[in-house]
Amino acid sequence: MPDPASLTVRPAKDSDLSQIVNLDRLAFAPLQSNEAIQQQWYSNTVNLPGRKLFLAVEDETAQGIGVYTQLDFTAFFEGQEVPIMGIGGVAVAPHRRGQRVARLMLEHALKAAREQQIPLMALYPFQHGFYRRLGWAWVEPVHQYRVSTQQLPLYQERSRIFPSNLDQQTPALKEIYSQAASQHNGWLKRQDWQWQSWLKPVAGREIYTYQESGQLLGYVVLQFAMLDPPKNVQAVIIREWVALTPSAYRGILGFLASLRDQISTIVWTTFPADPFPHLLTEQRRDPTLSHSPFEFGLVRRFGETGGGLMWRLADVTTALQRRPIGFHPAFAITFQIRDPIFGQQILGFEFRDGQIHLVEDHPYPILKLSIEHLTQLFCGVRRSRDLLWTGELEVEGDDSLLAQLDHAWQAEPPFCWDFF
Ligand SMILES: CC(C)(COP(=O)(O)OP(=O)(O)OC[C@H]1O[C@@H](n2cnc3c(N)ncnc32)[C@H](O)[C@@H]1OP(=O)(O)O)[C@@H](O)C(=O)NCCC(=O)NCCS
């Protein structure tokens, strides 16, 4: 295997564009032309505000054989704005795959995040297992329902839904997104460059808004589509929805229900806490779609879980110090963290006054766990008592404090509308 020391990962420049486009084509769209990819993804510029590309270059030949992107994000988590490094477009030249080039690039990103004291990193994996080996954690169970328009309630509030007029309503639309985002975990605080790509017209996509006395209180982004070939069922896929009030939420659902004469199926993607499944008249998948059994008595297929986003703690101390917790009796704990990139790290913390404080010593109990599992606990996706039960966590000392830790870190798991 070639020595990774013979490779350099460096910031990409505009003069690298043709190499980058070629790597992207071979990795993500081998049937497209380089010209089309350059046009769609880059125009003529490699780096944009908030987007920095890095190239892995062979020292001997000066050829780029791998590329990845660092994205400057801010996400909301427990009411705080948290800097996150997004990772996207990881691609390695086909003739250099399986030689640890991707690993080298991800290590490069991680070290950069640590140096900048960025608390968290995020990515959408092509395979979870690949990134788990590098310490990433699955944090986002996406829920999706394919239901009949007939199953949706015809709420009266639908009369306040209107087609959007983006020329005039874009500032208000951004504003209500921001308000909703700050009340959820994982939603990105969108910057101008993110809105620009969000607002680009897409064939078959429509945005409808909910308004009361001229005030925008919600919106829904619809994508018209045909599903379930060869049956070709007329469907609307919900790409994003935001409702600031219960009436806006009912307006959106009532509006979707009113499409029943034309549209057979609604594909509703959402986060686990959404009451959507409870509001339907039938708890089942749209029966028009192909039958697929559920293999459990008379129970019918209803929703699906998607394995989505991964997060990873980068700078553990900064992340914990920025994470608010509930006001509970104080306690102290030590984490002995196994990290496949940075090795072992032992950090003691005191949980008091709604915050987590780094302490000099290593108080008992000591929780021995991987960085992946610490990330899951931090996000509220799993509980330490469950990890103890599965053997994914070990405790040295009194394990009764785990209940307090679980209580302190209880949170809505992250969810994100943006792809990257
Ligand atoms: C995915 C891709 C970037 C991997 O690049 P690569 O340089 O071949 O990967 P690496 O050699 O660094 O692999 C690192 C390690 O992960 C292991 N691995 C790969 N897939 C794995 C999986 N699903 N589960 C566990 N381990 C896995 C490899 O065996 C290797 O382990 P080793 O070093 O102990 O042998 C490359 O195949 C590619 O460009 N694919 C097309 C584009 C793509 O899908 N990008 C990902 C976007 S998220």
The ligand as a Tripos MOL2 file, in Angstrom:
@<TRIPOS>MOLECULE
LIG
   48    50     1     0     0
SMALL
NO_CHARGES

@<TRIPOS>ATOM
      1 C1        -15.8620    6.3110   -0.3720 C.3       1 LIG1
      2 C2        -14.4770    6.6530   -0.8210 C.3       1 LIG1
      3 C3        -14.2690    8.1540   -0.6330 C.3       1 LIG1
      4 C4        -13.4970    5.8500    0.0700 C.3       1 LIG1
      5 O1        -12.1710    6.2480   -0.2760 O.3       1 LIG1
      6 P1        -10.8970    5.2820    0.0190 P.3       1 LIG1
      7 O2         -9.7010    6.1440   -0.0740 O.co2     1 LIG1
      8 O3        -10.9810    4.1120   -0.8470 O.co2     1 LIG1
      9 O4        -11.1480    4.8300    1.5410 O.3       1 LIG1
     10 P2        -10.0300    4.3900    2.5700 P.3       1 LIG1
     11 O5         -9.0310    3.5340    1.8480 O.co2     1 LIG1
     12 O6         -9.4880    5.5880    3.2530 O.co2     1 LIG1
     13 O7        -10.8620    3.5270    3.6130 O.3       1 LIG1
     14 C5        -10.6320    3.6760    4.9870 C.3       1 LIG1
     15 C6        -10.9940    2.4260    5.7490 C.3       1 LIG1
     16 O8        -12.4040    2.2360    5.8460 O.3       1 LIG1
     17 C7        -12.7200    0.8640    5.5540 C.3       1 LIG1
     18 N1        -14.1170    0.8000    5.0870 N.ar      1 LIG1
     19 C8        -14.5960    1.1190    3.8780 C.ar      1 LIG1
     20 N2        -15.9370    0.9630    3.8770 N.ar      1 LIG1
     21 C9        -16.3010    0.5490    5.0940 C.ar      1 LIG1
     22 C10       -17.5240    0.2050    5.7240 C.ar      1 LIG1
     23 N3        -18.6810    0.3030    5.0660 N.pl3     1 LIG1
     24 N4        -17.5310   -0.1740    7.0120 N.ar      1 LIG1
     25 C11       -16.3750   -0.2490    7.6950 C.ar      1 LIG1
     26 N5        -15.1900    0.0560    7.1560 N.ar      1 LIG1
     27 C12       -15.1440    0.4410    5.8820 C.ar      1 LIG1
     28 C13       -11.6890    0.4910    4.5410 C.3       1 LIG1
     29 O9        -11.5600   -0.9230    4.4840 O.3       1 LIG1
     30 C14       -10.4510    1.1410    5.1490 C.3       1 LIG1
     31 O10        -9.9980    0.4070    6.2410 O.3       1 LIG1
     32 P3         -8.4860   -0.0220    6.3770 P.3       1 LIG1
     33 O11        -7.7270    1.2630    6.2780 O.co2     1 LIG1
     34 O12        -8.4090   -0.6430    7.7440 O.co2     1 LIG1
     35 O13        -8.2570   -0.9530    5.2490 O.co2     1 LIG1
     36 C15       -14.2330    6.2440   -2.3020 C.3       1 LIG1
     37 O14       -14.5830    4.8940   -2.4710 O.3       1 LIG1
     38 C16       -15.0470    7.0840   -3.2830 C.2       1 LIG1
     39 O15       -14.5680    8.1090   -3.7860 O.2       1 LIG1
     40 N6        -16.3100    6.6380   -3.5870 N.am      1 LIG1
     41 C17       -17.2190    7.3350   -4.4640 C.3       1 LIG1
     42 C18       -17.7470    8.6200   -3.8660 C.3       1 LIG1
     43 C19       -18.4200    8.4560   -2.5030 C.2       1 LIG1
     44 O16       -19.2640    7.6080   -2.3040 O.2       1 LIG1
     45 N7        -18.0290    9.3340   -1.5310 N.am      1 LIG1
     46 C20       -18.4990    9.3250   -0.1780 C.3       1 LIG1
     47 C21       -19.3940   10.4700    0.0630 C.3       1 LIG1
     48 S1        -19.9530   10.4960    1.7620 S.3       1 LIG1
@<TRIPOS>BOND
     1     1     2 1
     2     2     3 1
     3     2     4 1
     4     2    36 1
     5     4     5 1
     6     5     6 1
     7     6     7 2
     8     6     8 1
     9     6     9 1
    10     9    10 1
    11    10    11 2
    12    10    12 1
    13    10    13 1
    14    13    14 1
    15    14    15 1
    16    15    16 1
    17    15    30 1
    18    16    17 1
    19    17    18 1
    20    17    28 1
    21    18    19 ar
    22    18    27 ar
    23    19    20 ar
    24    20    21 ar
    25    21    22 ar
    26    21    27 ar
    27    22    23 1
    28    22    24 ar
    29    24    25 ar
    30    25    26 ar
    31    26    27 ar
    32    28    29 1
    33    28    30 1
    34    30    31 1
    35    31    32 1
    36    32    33 2
    37    32    34 1
    38    32    35 1
    39    36    37 1
    40    36    38 1
    41    38    39 2
    42    38    40 1
    43    40    41 1
    44    41    42 1
    45    42    43 1
    46    43    44 2
    47    43    45 1
    48    45    46 1
    49    46    47 1
    50    47    48 1
@<TRIPOS>SUBSTRUCTURE
     1 LIG1         1 GROUP 0 **** ****
